[in-house]
Amino acid sequence: MTAVTFRVNEVFDIPARGGLVAVGSTEGGDLVGVPRLRDDASGRVVRVLGVDNPTPRTQRTGETILVIDRDDADLVEVGRLWNVE
């Protein structure tokens, strides 16, 4: 079985949102429900608050939008790789 990963392509810090918005692409499969993620470099858990509704852009590109707990801000950077557990 191939491991599913999520690579962060863009990050948005919208003050009105409950967390940071991470737009990214998946490899090895699709995310199902609210995924449990672990940062590939540090091994730390990335706390996902929710999966956001697709936008016209993400529908076109196949990207996924995740809302991440602000306490994990140091893990939410463009280029980070997260593994789905």
Secondary structure as UniProt FT lines:
FT   STRAND          5..12
FT   TURN            15..16
FT   STRAND          20..27
FT   STRAND          37..39
FT   TURN            40..42
FT   STRAND          45..46
FT   STRAND          48..51
FT   HELIX           56..61
FT   STRAND          64..68
FT   HELIX           70..75
FT   TURN            78..79
FT   STRAND          81..84
//
